[in-house]
Amino acid sequence: MKKYTRPISQSYIVDTSLPMEYIRSQWISGYHVAQISRGQFGYSVIMNGGMIPQRIISSDTFPTMQIRDQLALGLRITAISGYQGKWNIVMTLDNRVMNQYVILQSTFPSQIIQSYWGKGYRIGVLDYINGYWVLSMNRSLLSSAQSYAIHNSIPIETIDTLLKGFALRDCKQIEDKFLFIMEGNSSKEDVIQISGNELTKQAIDSAWGRGYALIAMQMAKSSNQYAYWMRDSVIEISSLDISVPPQDSVSHSMFDLHIMSCHDCLSSTIAMRMRAQGYLLQKDTSSAIAMYANYASSYPSSKAWIDSSLVLLARPIDSVHKVNLGSPINTSGSEWDPVPSPDGQSLYLSVRDRIGGEGRQDVFVAERADSLMNGMWKNPVSIGKGVNSQTGEETIDNVSTDGNTLFLSGTFPGTYGKFDIYTAERTSDGWDNLRQMPRPINSEYHDESACLSSDGKVLLFSSDRPGAIGDLYVPMNYRFADGTHGNIDVWASIKTDTGWSEPINLGDNINTPFSERSLFLHPDGRTLYFSSNGHPGMGGLDVFVSYRLNADSWTEWSIPKNMGKAINTVDDDFSYKISVSGDTAYYAAQDAPDGLGQWDVYRVIIPKNVRPQPIASLSGKVIDKLTKKYIPATIIWEDLQTGKKVGSSTVNPIDGSYFIVLPLGKKYGYYASADGYYPSSSNIDLKKQQFALSKKYDIQLSAMPITEEKELTVELSNVFFDYGSAQLLEESQPELLRLATIIKEKGYAKILISGHTDDVGSDSFNDRLSLQRANSVKNYLITLGLSRRILQAKGFGKRKPRSFEKTEEANAENRRVEVTISGR
């Protein structure tokens, strides 16, 4: 054990078998395997504090192919144990180690060590296991001096002489000898040895309490276990960096050798894609296709990937027109993360070093200067000090469908973890201060890219938290496979009466063992756009689209479709945001030939085969019927067939405008709710609608009577009858339940229900029908608990028309039921 100036969190276990359950539990608790050893009586494992991605390979033979696979993905060997021919290899995603060379041979590898020291490598693991010397040599960005020594014992009394100014890194017993590995420079080392009968839990706990930490623990080994397993063969493995596409014939041959020798491994699939990317960088699509075709029959587990890649590369390039938005959106600086408001009137973007900002990196907004078709924008301005700050680096992810909530991500004071999700709410004075979203949406991990469903009930976001698809936890910004995006997945959290639910992983149709991020859920509620480097693509992050298959599930999705060669490139493609109309995408590109700066904002008309489903949008203003002033209100819409509330949104507190989106295929009722006003309602029937629909409708609210002398007459717009019938339809129930609730809560004592018809038919028929309809409403209100004595029904037939025009629209307007409320 060695004394450290800073305390090290540690745990250890001694067991007769490899304690994988213990190791997994410690991984979850934020520890990693520092050393693993096997002797004739069992295993000893030391685990240090710090969550680092690891996996353990256990095999009856030395697992050459598996090691080669993990090395290519970016993992490195950090500990090895073995006994009687079995091997346990600990591999860690250690980004400090750029390259690793692994050798297995029967003689001590002194010459190899000297040779690789000269190349800048340093010893990672050196041990004698199953009759072999096992050596890993690491090349890191920073290397310190290194030495090793073999002694007959551990010379505790003369440890300073042994170290000669080095720091002791490892110590292990090799048969009847002791191997020491030293590196770096150190002042006087404080090292203690606990062995034999003294090696107890109490002794280790006592040493921990005095500031010591375990650097090695070893079970006793039998002296004759090695000879039986002695071999003369040599195994050499060197890491291949598959994160960089091959650019010449030599590097292509190295990739091909890896793919062939690491048959059907995960890294071989990534290596195929990187080979294809290398060809595509040279605009040699035919060679990329030929390469995939050559591998197609030999790699059955990669067949789906290969087939999809062949289809993608052979697909004709869609005819799309990418347009740089130009000045004043783009400048000689950087503008990225464009987020159009759903109503199409605003464009939010992240900017750097822009005049008018609060700090170096801010969020700006541009308002539309003219019609949607022209696409011109006013000069962007900072969204204010509530969001932007002098020290923060604010970046925008999405905006809610009603346009009144911004979703951002970053690291600000009070953050739970490495990166958190924040919101900003629109107020009558502008944007309010950033607010951190609560747990369990935010965590101690990397959380970003929040997108709220148009009904306000579900929040999708990306996170690298444990539980992702794949068997290895890889944090964001770790170099892994072909990028530094980590294993980040898309999750969903459902809004409940008590807050947000535990996030649900969207499943393996969307998520992969690699990265899925930069997501956008279209307001249709079923079309998801996201970027991924784990699905077949052109290289790096590609943009994909997937469709939700079950309206009641967030884990059932179609196989993601690559957006195509016209959208995706060999570089990382992300931050695509789609307009409500579904035909236009906004995105940012770096160092483009037609760019004005480092990052510029573009728009593109996307191909029809990757567009969302048509939707209906309703917009307008909520105003006081008498004063015509804007009213802060909430818009609520419901499925009239089921009577269930479908969604809600807030009205813009500055100008009283609202914007909601409704998927096609249902009949909806919607109403505005505001304190002191009757909730005026309307409806829209989209059951047979097949094409996108946009409707503008100003909602006028009437103040509720507050004295006995005043009365209020409103139309019950969502009360329905079949033509010529007085039988209430079930679709009327939400409206009448709302009316009954208001009457009970306010204590109104005089309610007049009046029925009206159009002028089709005789006077006697219309008088009778209008009274019957009024009575149907009255009787239903009684079933809801209202007293019969406060309710009165009258039929006015066609005598009080609203419109005198001879059209079907006028007839529909005249057919109505009204209620007059008074008498508190």
N, C-alpha and C positions, 0 to 999 in steps of 0.2 A: 504494500500500500504506500501511496505517496501523498505528501501534504501539499495542498494547493492554497494559494492566497485567496481565491474565491471559492466558496462552497459549491460542490457538484452534487446534484440530485442523483441518487443511485438506488437501484434495487438489485437483488440477486436471488438465484434459486439453485438448489442442488437436487437432482432427481435421478432416478434410475433410468428414465426414458426421456427423450427430447420433449421438454415441457411447452408444447406449442400453444396450449390454451393459456398458460401463464404469459407467454410472450405476446400473444394477441391482445390479452387484456392490458398489458403494459403499453403496447403500441397505442391502443385507444386512449390510455391515460397520459400519453405524451412522452413516452420513453422510447429509446431505440437500443438495439443490441450492440454493445460495445465489444464483447468477447464471448465466445462460446468454446467450450472445451469438453472432450470426451475421454474418460479414463475407464479402467476395468470395472469400476463400481458405479458409473453413471455419468451424467452431464452436470456441468456447472455453467451458468449463464450470468453475465454481468450486463445490466442495462442502465444507461445514463439518461438523464433528463434531456428533453428536446425531441419534438416530433419530427422525424426524418423518414421519408419514404423508404421502406425496406421490404424485402421478401426473402424467404429461406427456401432453397432448393435442396430436397433430400433425395438421394439416389443410391442404388446398390453399386453403381459404377461411377467413375468420375464424369459428371454431366457436361461434357464438352459443348454439345450443341446448345443446351439451355444457357450455359454461361455466355456463349457467343451471342445468342439472341438478346440476353439482358444487357450485355455490354453495348450492343448496337443501339438499344433503347436509351442508354445513358446511365445505367446502373453500374456500380463498381463493386468488386469483391472487397469486403471489409473484415470478414472473419470466416474461418474454416475450422470444422472439426470432423473427425472421422474415427472409426473403430471397426476392426474386423471386416474391412472392405466397404463399409458404408460411409457415405459422405453427406455432410450438411454444410451448405455454402450460404453465407449471409451476404446478400447483395443490397447495396444502398445507393439511393439516388444522390450522390455526392457531387454537386456541380463544381466543387473546387478541383476535382480530378478530371483533367481534360482527356487524357488517354491512359489506358492501362494495358500492361503486358503481363500475361499469366503463363507460367511454365510449371510443368510437372516432370521431375526426373529423379533418378535413383541416387545420383551423387550430389553432394553439396554444391549449389550453383554460384560459387564465388566469382568465377569469370563473368557470368551473366550480370551479377550485381555490379561488378566494376565497370563493365561495358555500358550498362544503362545509367549508372551514376554519371558517366561522362556525357550522356545524352540529355541530362537534366532530369532523369527519373529518380524516384526515391522508393525505398522498400515500403510496401503497404502491408502485406502479410508474408511471413516467413515461418514455416513450421514443417515438422516431419510427421506425416500422417500416412498410415496404411503402407509403409515401406517406401514412400516417396518424399522428396523435398518439394514442397509447394511454395511457390514464390509469386507474388504480384508486385510489379513495379509501376509506380504512378507518376505521371507528369502533371504538375499543377501550375497554376499561374505564379504562385510564390513557392519557392523551394528553399529549404534550409539545409545546412550541413548535416550529414548523417554518418553513423558508424554502427558496427555490431561487434559483439564479442561472445566467445563461448568459454565458460568456466566450469570447473568441477562442482562448484557450490555457489550460493548467493552470498557474496562478501559484504554483508551489511556494515561491518566495521570500517571497511575500506571503500565504501561506495563512491566517495568523492574521487578517489584515485582511479576507479574504474571509469567513471563518467568523463573525467578530464574536461570539465566545463560543459558537457552536453547535458540534456534533460533526458531522463529515462522514460521511454515511451512504452516498452513492452518487455516482459520477461516470461519465459516459459521453459519447462523442463523437456529436454529431448533425451530419452533414455536416461543415462546416468549423468548427463551434462545439463548446463543451464545456458540458454541463449538470451542475450540482452540486445535490444535495439535502442539506440540513442539518437537524438537529433536536436538541432538548434543549439542555442547557447543558454545556459542557466546559471544562476548563482547556486550556492550550496544546496544540494538536494537533501530533503528530509524523507527518507525511505525506511519503512519497517517491513518485516517479514513475519507472517503468522502461519505456522505450519504444524502438522502432526496433531497431537491431542489438544494443542492450544487453539486450533482453528475452530472456533465456535461462534454462534450467532452473537453471544454477549461480547466476544472479543472484537468482532467486526463493528458492532454497534458502538462500542467504546472508542474505537479508532475513528469512526465517522464523527463522533461527538468532538474529537480533538482536531477535526479539519482534514483528516486523511480521506483518500478515495481509492477504491480498488482499481489497480491497473492490470491485474492478472489474477485469475483463480483457476486452479487445475486439480482435477481428480487424479489419484495415483494411477499410473499406467504399468501394465505388465511389461517386463523387459524383453519378452520374446514375441510380442504381438507383431513386430515389424517384419521379422525375417520371413515369415510365412507369406507375406504379401509383396515381397520384393519383386520388382520388374525391371527390365532393361530399357523399355521403350520410353520415349520422351513425347510429351504433349505440349504444344505451344499454342497460345491463343492471344491475339492482339485485338484491341477494340477498334471498330470501324465507325467513323463518324457519319451516320446516315442523315444528319440534319442538314448537310450541304449537298445539293445536287451535283452529280458527277458532270464534268465539263469536257473530259477528253477520254480517249480510248483506254488509257491505263486505269483511270478511276472507274470507268464503266466496267472494266474487267474485274476490279476489286469488288464492286457491288454485285456483279453476277456471281462471283465466287462465294460471296456471303449468302446470297439467295440460295444457291445450290447446296452449300454445306449446312445451312441453317434451315433445312427443308420444312416448309409449312409452319414456321414460327411467325409470331406477330411481327418481329422486326423485318422478316423477309417481305411481308406485304408492304410495310412502309418503305423498304428499300426499292421495291418495284416502283412505287409511286414517285420516289425521288429520282430514279433513273428516267422515268417518263418526264418528270419536270425538267431534268437536264436536257433532254431532247427538245422539249417545248421551248425552253429558253433560247435554243438555237433555231426555233421555228421549224423543227423537223418532226412534224406530226406523224408522218409515215413510219419513222423509226420507232416512235413510241407505241404505235399500234402493233407493229411487227414484234416488239419486245413482249407486250402483253400476250399476243397470240402464241408466242413461243413458250410461254410459261403456262398457258391455259390448261393443258392436259396433265401437267405434273403436280399441280397444287390444288387438290380438291377442296381443302378448307378455305382457300382464297378464291374459289371459283366465282362466287357472287360478286366479289370485289372486282375481279378481272373482267367479268362479263359487263358489269356496269361501266367500268372504265373504257372498255372497247366501244360500247354504245355511245358514251359521252364524246370520245375523241372522233368517232366516225360521223357524229351528228353534224349536219350543216350549221354554220354559224347563223344565228337569227339576225334578221335585219333590224338593228336598233340604232337609235341616234342618241349619243351621249353629248350633253351640252354643259360646258363650263358656265356657271351662273354669272361669272364676270363681276365687274364692279357694279354696285358698291358692296356686294356680298364678299367677294374675294379680294385680297390685298397681297402685297409682297410678303406678308407674314404667313401665319397658318390659321386656317379655318377648317374645322372638321366636326364630326358628329351632328350632321344636319337633322333636325327633327321638325317636320311640318306639323302645325296644329291640324287636328282633324277637319276643321271647317275650312282649311286651306288659306286662311287669312294671315297667318303668322309663320315665320320660319326661325326656329331656335338653333343656335350653333355654339360650339365651343371655339374660343379664339385665344391666341397667344400674342402678347405684346401689341395689343391694339389700342389706339388712342381712344380715350373715354372709358377705359376699364378701371377697375378698382385695384387689381394686382397684375401679376404677370399673365395668369391664365384665368379667363372669365367666361361667363355665359352671356351671349348677346341675343337680341331678337330683332328681326326685320319684319315690317308689316308690308302687306301686298300693296303695290302702287296702283294697279289697275285690274282688269279682268283676269280670271283664272287662265284664260287661253293665252294671254300675252306673256305672263310669267315674269313681269317686272317687279322689283322689290325696292322699297325705300332703304335709306341708309341704316344699317343695324346699329342698335344702341345697347348699352349695358342694361340688364334687367334689374340692377339696383344693388344696394349694399346689404339688403336682406339676404341675398344669395351670394354675391361676389364679395371677396375680402382681399385685403392687401397681401396676406400670407398664404391663403388657400389656393389650391389648384382645382377649380370647379370644372366638372365636365358633365354634360347633360346626356341622359340615356333615352328618356321618353316623356310624353305628355299625356295626361288622361284624355279620354274622348271628349269630355265636356270642356277641355281646354283650361281648367282651373287648378290643376295639380301638376307640378313638374317633378320628375324623378331624376335624381342625380346620384352619383357615387363618388367616393373619395375617402381620404383619411383626414379627419378633422378632430379637434379636441374632443375627448370623450368617446372616441371610437371603440367599439367592442373588440375589433380584431385588426386584420391587415388592411381591410377595405370594406366600407359599409355603404348601405343604401340610405339616401336622404330624400325628403320631400320638401317642396315649397308650395304654399297655398296662396292663391290670388286673393287679395283683399281690396277694399275700396280705395286704398292708398297705394296699391302696387303689390309686389310679391313680398310675402312675409319671410321671416328668418327661416333658414334651413332647420329642419327637424329630422332627427335620426329615427328611422323606423325601428320598432321594438323587436325584441326576440320573440319568436324564433326565426324571424326573417333574417335579421342580422345575427352574426355569430362571431366567434373568435377567428374565423377563417376569412376568405376573400369572397365578398358578396357584391354583385353588380347587376347592371342591365335590367332593372325592374321595369315591368310593363303591366299596367292594370287592364283587366278585361273591360269591355265597354259597359257592362252592367255593374261594374264596381265590386264584384263579388270574389274575384280571383286575382292574385298577384303572381305573375311568372317572373323568375329571376335566375341568374346564373350564380353558382357557388362551387368552390372547390372543397366543400366540407366532406368529411367521411360519409360513406354510403353511396358514393358515385358508382356508375357502371364500370366494371373492371376490378381486378383483385389487388390493385396497388393504389394507395393514397399518394397523389402527386400534387403538391401545392402549386398555385399560380406562380409564374416567374421562375420555376425550376426548369432547367434544360432537360427535356424528355423527348425521346424519339426525334421528331423533326421540328421542334419548336420549343418555346418557353411559356406556353399557355397552360401547362399542367393538365391534370384531369379535372376539368371544370364542366359541370353538368347543368342542365336546365331543370328547375324545380318549380312547383306550384304550391301556393299557400292559399287556403280558402278562408274568407272572412266569416266569422261567426258572431253570435251575440256577445261573446266574451273576448273577442280579439281574433288574431290570426292563428290558423291551425298549424300543427307541425308540417313542415314542407314535405311534399310528395315528389319523388323522383319521377320524371315523365316516362322513364322506361327505356329499354334498349333499342326501340325503333328510332328514337330521337338521339339518345345519349350513347356514347362510345367510351372506350378506355382512354380517349384523348380529350379534345376540347370542344365544347359547344357553348357559344357565348354570343354577345351582340344580337339579342333576340328582339323580335317585334311581333306581337300578336295583333293581327288585323282586327278592327272593330267588328268584323263578322263573327268573332268568337271562335272560329274553327281553323283559320289559316295562320300558320306559324312560319315566320321567316327567321333564320338563324345562320350563324357562321360556324363551320366545323372543319377540323382537319382529321376527323375520324371516319368520314364517309368518302367514297370514291370521288375524286375531284381533280382539278387542274394543277394543284400544288398549294401548299400553305393552307390558310383558311379559305374555304369557298362558301358561297351563300347558297342555302338550300331552302326549300319550301316543303312543308308537310301539312296534312289536313287531319283534323280531329275526326275520328270515325264514330264516336259515341258522345252525344250531347251531355250525357251524365257522367262521363269519365274524362280524367286528364292523363290517363296512361295508355290510351288506345289511339294510335296515330298511324297514318299511312307511311309507307317507306319514303324517306325524304328524297326529293327530286332535286338534282343539281340544276341551278338556274341557267346553266349553259355557258358556252364559250364566249358569247357576246357580253356576258355579265362578269364571269369569273376569269381570273388571270392566273399566272404562275406564282404571283405574290399573294400576300394575305389580303383577302377581300372581306370587308365587314362594314357595320354601321349603315346597312341599307334600311331605310324607312319608307314604307309604302303609303301612298295617298289613300284616302277613304274610297275614292273612285276605283282604286285598284290598278290603274294603268300606268302610274308614274312612281318612280323610286328616286329618292334623294340619297346621295352617298358622298364620301370624300375620297380623293385620290392623292397620292404623294408623288411629288416630282414628275407630274405628267408633262408631256411635251407642250401642251397648250396651257399649262398652269401659270398662274400669276405669282405664286409663292411656293413654299414647301408643301403645304397641304391646301387643296382647293375643294370647294363644294360643287357637285355636279348633279344633274338630273337626267333620267333616262326613261324612255317609254319601254316598259318591260313586255316580254313576249306574252301572248294570250294564254299559252298553256301553263304558265306559272302565276297567273293572277288569282286573287281571292274570289269568293262567291259574291254575286251582286247583293247589295244591301239597300235599305231605305234610310235616308237621313231626314230628320225633322229639325227645323231651326226657326228661330224667331226671337221675340222679346216677351217678357212677362211684365205687364204694366197694370197700374190701377185703372179700372174702367172709368172712373170719374175724373181723376186728376191727370191721367196719362203718364204718370211718373213711373220710373222703373221700380220693381219690387224685388228684394232679395228672396229667392224662393228655391225650393227643391222640386225637380221634375221627377215624377215616379211613373213607371210604366209597368203594366201587368198583362199577362196572358189571359184574355177574356174567356177562353175555353176552359182553362183550369182554375181561374180566379187567383192564381198565384202572382205575387210580385216578382217581376223579372229583373228590374234594375232601377237605379236612381242616379241622378247627377245634380250638380248645383248650377245655379244661374250665375253668370258673370256679374260679380258685385259692382263692377264699374259702369256697365251699360245695360244690364238687365237681359243680355242675350243668352240663349240656350242652344245647345246642339246635342242631339242624341242620335244614335245609330241603332237600327232594328234589323235583325236577320229576317229574310223572307220566309214565308210559309206559315205565318200565324196571324191571328187577328188580335191587335193590341188595343188596350185602353191606356191613356196617359193623362196625367193631371198635374197641375202646379199646386204646391202646398206652401203656404206662408202664414205666419202668425197673424191672427186677426182677420183673415180672409177665408171666404168659402173656396174649397179646392175645385176650381173650374176644370172640367174634363173634356176630352175629345177621344176619338178613336180612329184607327186606320186598319183596313182589312188587307193583309198581304198574303192571304192563303193561296191565291192564284197568281200572285205577282211573280214574273220571271225575269224582269229586267230591273236594273238599278233605278231608284226613284228618289227624287229630292223634293221635299215639300216645305214651304215656308208658311208659318202660322203663328201669329201673335196671340198670346194667351192673356185675356183680360180678366182680372180678378176683382170681385166686389167685396167690400168690407162687410163683415158680419154685423148685424144690428146689435147695438149695445144698450138700447133703451126699449121700453115696452111700446113706445109710440112708433118706432121705426120698424120697417119690414124690408125683407130682401127677397127678390124673385130671381131664381136661377133655372136654367134648363138642365135637366138630367140627361146629358148627351149620351151617356153610356147605358141607357135603359133601352132594351130591344124587344121587338115583337115581330112575328112573322107578318107578312103583308095581309091586311084585312083581319088580323086576329088580335085578341086581347090577352092571349096566354103569354106571360112573361117568359123570356128565354133565360137559360142559365147564365148567359153572358152578362145579365143585368145585376147579378148578385154583388160584385165588388162595389159598384156605384151605390146601391141601396144600403149596403152595410156601412159604407162611409157616411151616408146621410144620417142613418139611425144613430151612429156613434156621436156625431156632432150635436144632434138634437138632445141626446141624453147628457152629454158633457156640459153643454151650454144652458140646459134647462128651459128650452123654448116650449111654450104651452099652446101655440096656435099654428097649425101647419095646414096649408091649403095645397092640395094636389090637383092640378088642372091638366086635362087631356086636350090635344088639338090634332086636327087632321088636315089633309089637303082638300082640294075641291073636287076630287074624283068621287062620283057616287052621289046619292040623294042626301038631302039634309038630314032626314030621319036616320039613315044608316050611319052617317058621320057623327051625329049627336050621340047615338047609342054606342058606337065604337069608342069615341073619345071618353065617355063616362066609364065604360067597362075597363079601359086601359088605366084610367085614374084609380079606379077601385082595385085593380090588380096590384098596383103599387102600394095603395093603402093597406091592403090585406097582407102583403109581404112584410111591410114595416111592422105590422102588429105581431107577426111571427118572430120578429127580431126584438120584441120586448117593449114597443111603444104602446102607449095607452090609446084605445080607440077614441076616447073623448077629445083628444087634442088633434085628431086627424079628420080632415074633410076632403071629399073628392067631388070634383065638378067636371063636366064635359062641355066643351065649347065648340065641338065640331069644327067647321071651317070658318067660323065667324071672326077669328082673330089671326088672320094670316100675317106672317112676317114679310113675305114677298108676294107681289102680285103678278110676277112674270109667269108665262105659260111654258115652263120648262120642267124637266124631271128634277133638276137641281133645286128649283124653287119649291116643288112639291115635297122633296125630302126635307128641306128647311122648315116647311110648315108642319110636317108631321113630327110632333114632339110632346114630351111631358115636362111640365114645369112644376116647381114647388115654391111656395111663398112662405117664408118663415117670419114669425113675429111673436110678441107676447112672452117676454121673459119673466 
